[in-house]
Amino acid sequence: MRRAGLGEGVPPGNYGNYGYPNSGYSACEEENERLTESLRNKVTAIKSLSIEIGHEVKHQNKLLAEMDSQFDSTTGFLGFCST
């Protein structure tokens, strides 16, 4: 279905504004591109942060495992000494 007034007066093959003459469509498109780039930068930052958090979690889990092992050794040593 074709809407009245859309695409009239646009030379054939001129698809720069997708057939919307002087409608400000390119301004909207530029705004969309700017917002898309901003969103892309934010997603990249969040992705980087989540990767860093993952590395930190692995490091902390390693430290906790070492502490657990040391506590087990200490418990065994204390149990041996108290008998």
N, CA, C and O atoms as CSV, one atom per row, in Angstrom:
chain,resi,resn,atom,element,x,y,z
A,1,MET,N,N,0.847,-1.157,0.000
A,1,MET,CA,C,0.000,0.000,0.000
A,1,MET,C,C,0.901,1.231,0.000
A,1,MET,O,O,1.889,1.267,0.734
A,2,ARG,N,N,0.587,2.216,-0.791
A,2,ARG,CA,C,1.373,3.431,-0.915
A,2,ARG,C,C,0.651,4.575,-0.223
A,2,ARG,O,O,-0.540,4.797,-0.444
A,3,ARG,N,N,1.373,5.287,0.606
A,3,ARG,CA,C,0.778,6.421,1.299
A,3,ARG,C,C,0.845,7.647,0.415
A,3,ARG,O,O,1.800,7.835,-0.339
A,4,ALA,N,N,-0.155,8.458,0.513
A,4,ALA,CA,C,-0.236,9.661,-0.320
A,4,ALA,C,C,0.861,10.635,0.075
A,4,ALA,O,O,1.078,10.892,1.259
A,5,GLY,N,N,1.541,11.166,-0.909
A,5,GLY,CA,C,2.527,12.205,-0.689
A,5,GLY,C,C,3.930,11.701,-0.413
A,5,GLY,O,O,4.867,12.499,-0.393
A,6,LEU,N,N,4.103,10.438,-0.204
A,6,LEU,CA,C,5.430,9.911,0.069
A,6,LEU,C,C,6.097,9.515,-1.226
A,6,LEU,O,O,5.522,8.796,-2.043
A,7,GLY,N,N,7.301,9.984,-1.406
A,7,GLY,CA,C,8.057,9.615,-2.583
A,7,GLY,C,C,7.756,10.465,-3.796
A,7,GLY,O,O,8.377,10.264,-4.840
A,8,GLU,N,N,6.852,11.385,-3.711
A,8,GLU,CA,C,6.539,12.218,-4.862
A,8,GLU,C,C,7.618,13.258,-5.038
A,8,GLU,O,O,8.085,13.844,-4.062
A,9,GLY,N,N,8.017,13.491,-6.270
A,9,GLY,CA,C,9.006,14.496,-6.578
A,9,GLY,C,C,10.432,14.025,-6.388
A,9,GLY,O,O,11.359,14.816,-6.564
A,10,VAL,N,N,10.642,12.784,-6.040
A,10,VAL,CA,C,11.985,12.241,-5.888
A,10,VAL,C,C,12.397,11.624,-7.204
A,10,VAL,O,O,11.669,10.809,-7.770
A,11,PRO,N,N,13.567,12.009,-7.696
A,11,PRO,CA,C,14.017,11.424,-8.959
A,11,PRO,C,C,14.214,9.922,-8.826
A,11,PRO,O,O,14.624,9.437,-7.772
A,12,PRO,N,N,13.925,9.190,-9.883
A,12,PRO,CA,C,14.106,7.729,-9.846
A,12,PRO,C,C,15.549,7.383,-9.493
A,12,PRO,O,O,16.487,8.026,-9.966
A,13,GLY,N,N,15.712,6.386,-8.678
A,13,GLY,CA,C,17.048,5.943,-8.299
A,13,GLY,C,C,17.630,6.731,-7.131
A,13,GLY,O,O,18.710,6.391,-6.647
A,14,ASN,N,N,16.954,7.758,-6.673
A,14,ASN,CA,C,17.451,8.532,-5.533
A,14,ASN,C,C,16.877,7.933,-4.263
A,14,ASN,O,O,15.751,8.237,-3.870
A,15,TYR,N,N,17.668,7.075,-3.622
A,15,TYR,CA,C,17.186,6.381,-2.430
A,15,TYR,C,C,17.870,6.891,-1.171
A,15,TYR,O,O,17.815,6.219,-0.141
A,16,GLY,N,N,18.506,8.044,-1.213
A,16,GLY,CA,C,19.220,8.593,-0.065
A,16,GLY,C,C,18.321,8.761,1.139
A,16,GLY,O,O,18.751,8.517,2.266
A,17,ASN,N,N,17.089,9.170,0.931
A,17,ASN,CA,C,16.137,9.334,2.028
A,17,ASN,C,C,15.030,8.299,1.940
A,17,ASN,O,O,13.960,8.485,2.519
A,18,TYR,N,N,15.271,7.224,1.232
A,18,TYR,CA,C,14.301,6.150,1.073
A,18,TYR,C,C,12.969,6.670,0.543
A,18,TYR,O,O,11.903,6.206,0.947
A,19,GLY,N,N,13.042,7.611,-0.340
A,19,GLY,CA,C,11.837,8.108,-0.978
A,19,GLY,C,C,11.077,9.134,-0.169
A,19,GLY,O,O,9.952,9.479,-0.530
A,20,TYR,N,N,11.645,9.629,0.904
A,20,TYR,CA,C,10.982,10.633,1.726
A,20,TYR,C,C,11.639,11.989,1.455
A,20,TYR,O,O,12.663,12.312,2.057
A,21,PRO,N,N,11.066,12.768,0.570
A,21,PRO,CA,C,11.702,14.032,0.205
A,21,PRO,C,C,11.600,15.056,1.340
A,21,PRO,O,O,10.525,15.285,1.894
A,22,ASN,N,N,12.735,15.662,1.671
A,22,ASN,CA,C,12.785,16.756,2.647
A,22,ASN,C,C,12.020,16.440,3.937
A,22,ASN,O,O,11.385,17.323,4.515
A,23,SER,N,N,12.078,15.225,4.373
A,23,SER,CA,C,11.285,14.841,5.540
A,23,SER,C,C,12.083,14.858,6.827
A,23,SER,O,O,11.527,14.604,7.896
A,24,GLY,N,N,13.366,15.149,6.752
A,24,GLY,CA,C,14.187,15.089,7.945
A,24,GLY,C,C,14.599,13.666,8.272
A,24,GLY,O,O,15.137,13.399,9.347
A,25,TYR,N,N,14.350,12.765,7.355
A,25,TYR,CA,C,14.692,11.360,7.599
A,25,TYR,C,C,16.189,11.198,7.809
A,25,TYR,O,O,16.618,10.432,8.671
A,26,SER,N,N,16.987,11.920,7.020
A,26,SER,CA,C,18.439,11.779,7.178
A,26,SER,C,C,18.880,12.271,8.555
A,26,SER,O,O,19.832,11.730,9.119
A,27,ALA,N,N,18.215,13.276,9.105
A,27,ALA,CA,C,18.544,13.740,10.449
A,27,ALA,C,C,18.240,12.645,11.463
A,27,ALA,O,O,19.015,12.421,12.393
A,28,CYS,N,N,17.123,11.972,11.286
A,28,CYS,CA,C,16.783,10.849,12.174
A,28,CYS,C,C,17.782,9.720,12.014
A,28,CYS,O,O,18.179,9.088,12.994
A,29,GLU,N,N,18.183,9.468,10.789
A,29,GLU,CA,C,19.147,8.405,10.517
A,29,GLU,C,C,20.491,8.731,11.167
A,29,GLU,O,O,21.136,7.850,11.735
A,30,GLU,N,N,20.910,9.981,11.085
A,30,GLU,CA,C,22.162,10.393,11.715
A,30,GLU,C,C,22.072,10.251,13.235
A,30,GLU,O,O,23.023,9.804,13.877
A,31,GLU,N,N,20.940,10.627,13.801
A,31,GLU,CA,C,20.731,10.481,15.236
A,31,GLU,C,C,20.768,9.007,15.635
A,31,GLU,O,O,21.357,8.649,16.655
A,32,ASN,N,N,20.137,8.159,14.827
A,32,ASN,CA,C,20.162,6.711,15.084
A,32,ASN,C,C,21.583,6.176,15.031
A,32,ASN,O,O,21.969,5.359,15.867
A,33,GLU,N,N,22.367,6.628,14.056
A,33,GLU,CA,C,23.755,6.184,13.938
A,33,GLU,C,C,24.564,6.615,15.160
A,33,GLU,O,O,25.368,5.842,15.681
A,34,ARG,N,N,24.349,7.844,15.613
A,34,ARG,CA,C,25.057,8.346,16.780
A,34,ARG,C,C,24.677,7.540,18.029
A,34,ARG,O,O,25.541,7.157,18.817
A,35,LEU,N,N,23.400,7.293,18.194
A,35,LEU,CA,C,22.936,6.517,19.343
A,35,LEU,C,C,23.413,5.071,19.269
A,35,LEU,O,O,23.750,4.469,20.288
A,36,THR,N,N,23.438,4.518,18.061
A,36,THR,CA,C,23.922,3.153,17.867
A,36,THR,C,C,25.392,3.055,18.254
A,36,THR,O,O,25.803,2.101,18.914
A,37,GLU,N,N,26.179,4.038,17.843
A,37,GLU,CA,C,27.601,4.042,18.191
A,37,GLU,C,C,27.783,4.188,19.699
A,37,GLU,O,O,28.649,3.536,20.282
A,38,SER,N,N,26.987,5.028,20.329
A,38,SER,CA,C,27.048,5.193,21.776
A,38,SER,C,C,26.704,3.883,22.480
A,38,SER,O,O,27.378,3.487,23.431
A,39,LEU,N,N,25.665,3.221,22.012
A,39,LEU,CA,C,25.270,1.940,22.589
A,39,LEU,C,C,26.362,0.893,22.384
A,39,LEU,O,O,26.653,0.105,23.284
A,40,ARG,N,N,26.961,0.892,21.200
A,40,ARG,CA,C,28.040,-0.054,20.907
A,40,ARG,C,C,29.195,0.157,21.886
A,40,ARG,O,O,29.758,-0.812,22.395
A,41,ASN,N,N,29.549,1.406,22.151
A,41,ASN,CA,C,30.630,1.699,23.096
A,41,ASN,C,C,30.275,1.235,24.499
A,41,ASN,O,O,31.127,0.702,25.210
A,42,LYS,N,N,29.029,1.433,24.905
A,42,LYS,CA,C,28.607,1.000,26.233
A,42,LYS,C,C,28.627,-0.514,26.353
A,42,LYS,O,O,29.047,-1.044,27.381
A,43,VAL,N,N,28.180,-1.220,25.318
A,43,VAL,CA,C,28.190,-2.687,25.338
A,43,VAL,C,C,29.623,-3.191,25.410
A,43,VAL,O,O,29.906,-4.149,26.129
A,44,THR,N,N,30.533,-2.555,24.672
A,44,THR,CA,C,31.940,-2.944,24.705
A,44,THR,C,C,32.515,-2.757,26.105
A,44,THR,O,O,33.248,-3.611,26.604
A,45,ALA,N,N,32.177,-1.629,26.733
A,45,ALA,CA,C,32.663,-1.369,28.086
A,45,ALA,C,C,32.114,-2.394,29.071
A,45,ALA,O,O,32.850,-2.886,29.927
A,46,ILE,N,N,30.838,-2.720,28.960
A,46,ILE,CA,C,30.225,-3.706,29.859
A,46,ILE,C,C,30.835,-5.087,29.638
A,46,ILE,O,O,31.075,-5.825,30.593
A,47,LYS,N,N,31.084,-5.430,28.387
A,47,LYS,CA,C,31.698,-6.721,28.079
A,47,LYS,C,C,33.085,-6.803,28.703
A,47,LYS,O,O,33.440,-7.811,29.314
A,48,SER,N,N,33.865,-5.744,28.548
A,48,SER,CA,C,35.204,-5.711,29.116
A,48,SER,C,C,35.153,-5.826,30.635
A,48,SER,O,O,35.935,-6.563,31.236
A,49,LEU,N,N,34.244,-5.105,31.241
A,49,LEU,CA,C,34.085,-5.152,32.696
A,49,LEU,C,C,33.678,-6.546,33.163
A,49,LEU,O,O,34.191,-7.036,34.169
A,50,SER,N,N,32.769,-7.181,32.449
A,50,SER,CA,C,32.331,-8.520,32.852
A,50,SER,C,C,33.460,-9.536,32.721
A,50,SER,O,O,33.551,-10.465,33.524
A,51,ILE,N,N,34.318,-9.371,31.722
A,51,ILE,CA,C,35.477,-10.257,31.579
A,51,ILE,C,C,36.433,-10.061,32.744
A,51,ILE,O,O,36.951,-11.029,33.300
A,52,GLU,N,N,36.670,-8.788,33.118
A,52,GLU,CA,C,37.532,-8.502,34.257
A,52,GLU,C,C,36.952,-9.078,35.547
A,52,GLU,O,O,37.688,-9.616,36.374
A,53,ILE,N,N,35.644,-8.966,35.719
A,53,ILE,CA,C,34.989,-9.543,36.897
A,53,ILE,C,C,35.188,-11.053,36.911
A,53,ILE,O,O,35.459,-11.634,37.962
A,54,GLY,N,N,35.056,-11.688,35.758
A,54,GLY,CA,C,35.270,-13.136,35.668
A,54,GLY,C,C,36.674,-13.538,36.086
A,54,GLY,O,O,36.864,-14.529,36.792
A,55,HIS,N,N,37.668,-12.754,35.641
A,55,HIS,CA,C,39.052,-13.042,36.047
A,55,HIS,C,C,39.226,-12.865,37.554
A,55,HIS,O,O,39.893,-13.664,38.212
A,56,GLU,N,N,38.626,-11.822,38.083
A,56,GLU,CA,C,38.721,-11.581,39.531
A,56,GLU,C,C,38.053,-12.701,40.321
A,56,GLU,O,O,38.576,-13.127,41.351
A,57,VAL,N,N,36.914,-13.177,39.855
A,57,VAL,CA,C,36.218,-14.275,40.537
A,57,VAL,C,C,37.087,-15.534,40.537
A,57,VAL,O,O,37.181,-16.223,41.553
A,58,LYS,N,N,37.719,-15.834,39.407
A,58,LYS,CA,C,38.595,-17.011,39.348
A,58,LYS,C,C,39.758,-16.870,40.323
A,58,LYS,O,O,40.128,-17.823,41.007
A,59,HIS,N,N,40.330,-15.664,40.376
A,59,HIS,CA,C,41.451,-15.420,41.295
A,59,HIS,C,C,41.003,-15.575,42.747
A,59,HIS,O,O,41.694,-16.210,43.543
A,60,GLN,N,N,39.863,-15.005,43.093
A,60,GLN,CA,C,39.351,-15.101,44.458
A,60,GLN,C,C,39.023,-16.550,44.815
A,60,GLN,O,O,39.288,-16.982,45.937
A,61,ASN,N,N,38.454,-17.300,43.884
A,61,ASN,CA,C,38.153,-18.718,44.140
A,61,ASN,C,C,39.428,-19.513,44.388
A,61,ASN,O,O,39.458,-20.415,45.226
A,62,LYS,N,N,40.483,-19.166,43.648
A,62,LYS,CA,C,41.768,-19.836,43.857
A,62,LYS,C,C,42.290,-19.536,45.259
A,62,LYS,O,O,42.761,-20.436,45.954
A,63,LEU,N,N,42.208,-18.266,45.676
A,63,LEU,CA,C,42.654,-17.909,47.027
A,63,LEU,C,C,41.830,-18.621,48.087
A,63,LEU,O,O,42.379,-19.096,49.082
A,64,LEU,N,N,40.529,-18.700,47.890
A,64,LEU,CA,C,39.665,-19.388,48.859
A,64,LEU,C,C,40.005,-20.875,48.939
A,64,LEU,O,O,40.005,-21.457,50.023
A,65,ALA,N,N,40.292,-21.484,47.798
A,65,ALA,CA,C,40.653,-22.901,47.792
A,65,ALA,C,C,41.961,-23.119,48.553
A,65,ALA,O,O,42.105,-24.097,49.288
A,66,GLU,N,N,42.918,-22.197,48.370
A,66,GLU,CA,C,44.188,-22.305,49.092
A,66,GLU,C,C,43.968,-22.141,50.602
A,66,GLU,O,O,44.549,-22.869,51.407
A,67,MET,N,N,43.124,-21.178,50.968
A,67,MET,CA,C,42.824,-20.984,52.394
A,67,MET,C,C,42.156,-22.221,52.978
A,67,MET,O,O,42.472,-22.632,54.095
A,68,ASP,N,N,41.237,-22.813,52.227
A,68,ASP,CA,C,40.545,-24.016,52.686
A,68,ASP,C,C,41.547,-25.138,52.920
A,68,ASP,O,O,41.478,-25.855,53.917
A,69,SER,N,N,42.474,-25.274,51.987
A,69,SER,CA,C,43.497,-26.308,52.120
A,69,SER,C,C,44.370,-26.054,53.350
A,69,SER,O,O,44.711,-26.984,54.082
A,70,GLN,N,N,44.729,-24.782,53.570
A,70,GLN,CA,C,45.552,-24.439,54.728
A,70,GLN,C,C,44.794,-24.671,56.036
A,70,GLN,O,O,45.377,-25.130,57.018
A,71,PHE,N,N,43.503,-24.356,56.050
A,71,PHE,CA,C,42.706,-24.602,57.252
A,71,PHE,C,C,42.600,-26.098,57.526
A,71,PHE,O,O,42.665,-26.536,58.674
A,72,ASP,N,N,42.436,-26.878,56.453
A,72,ASP,CA,C,42.388,-28.330,56.641
A,72,ASP,C,C,43.702,-28.841,57.228
A,72,ASP,O,O,43.693,-29.701,58.109
A,73,SER,N,N,44.831,-28.320,56.746
A,73,SER,CA,C,46.142,-28.732,57.272
A,73,SER,C,C,46.276,-28.335,58.732
A,73,SER,O,O,46.771,-29.111,59.549
A,74,THR,N,N,45.837,-27.129,59.057
A,74,THR,CA,C,45.933,-26.637,60.431
A,74,THR,C,C,45.041,-27.453,61.355
A,74,THR,O,O,45.438,-27.787,62.472
A,75,THR,N,N,43.833,-27.775,60.891
A,75,THR,CA,C,42.917,-28.577,61.692
A,75,THR,C,C,43.517,-29.946,61.975
A,75,THR,O,O,43.435,-30.455,63.093
A,76,GLY,N,N,44.110,-30.524,60.964
A,76,GLY,CA,C,44.751,-31.829,61.156
A,76,GLY,C,C,45.918,-31.740,62.116
A,76,GLY,O,O,46.100,-32.625,62.953
A,77,PHE,N,N,46.706,-30.691,62.009
A,77,PHE,CA,C,47.845,-30.505,62.899
A,77,PHE,C,C,47.379,-30.282,64.337
A,77,PHE,O,O,47.936,-30.866,65.267
A,78,LEU,N,N,46.367,-29.444,64.521
A,78,LEU,CA,C,45.853,-29.184,65.862
A,78,LEU,C,C,45.218,-30.432,66.470
A,78,LEU,O,O,45.332,-30.674,67.672
A,79,GLY,N,N,44.560,-31.205,65.645
A,79,GLY,CA,C,43.945,-32.447,66.127
A,79,GLY,C,C,45.013,-33.428,66.570
A,79,GLY,O,O,44.826,-34.145,67.553
A,80,PHE,N,N,46.122,-33.468,65.863
A,80,PHE,CA,C,47.228,-34.359,66.208
A,80,PHE,C,C,47.877,-33.932,67.519
A,80,PHE,O,O,48.239,-34.772,68.342
A,81,CYS,N,N,48.024,-32.604,67.711
A,81,CYS,CA,C,48.676,-32.094,68.916
A,81,CYS,C,C,47.831,-32.257,70.165
A,81,CYS,O,O,48.377,-32.393,71.260
A,82,SER,N,N,46.535,-32.246,70.033
A,82,SER,CA,C,45.686,-32.299,71.213
A,82,SER,C,C,45.468,-33.712,71.737
A,82,SER,O,O,44.889,-33.882,72.810
A,83,THR,N,N,45.905,-34.704,71.023
A,83,THR,CA,C,45.683,-36.068,71.491
A,83,THR,C,C,46.772,-36.557,72.404
A,83,THR,O,O,46.718,-37.692,72.877
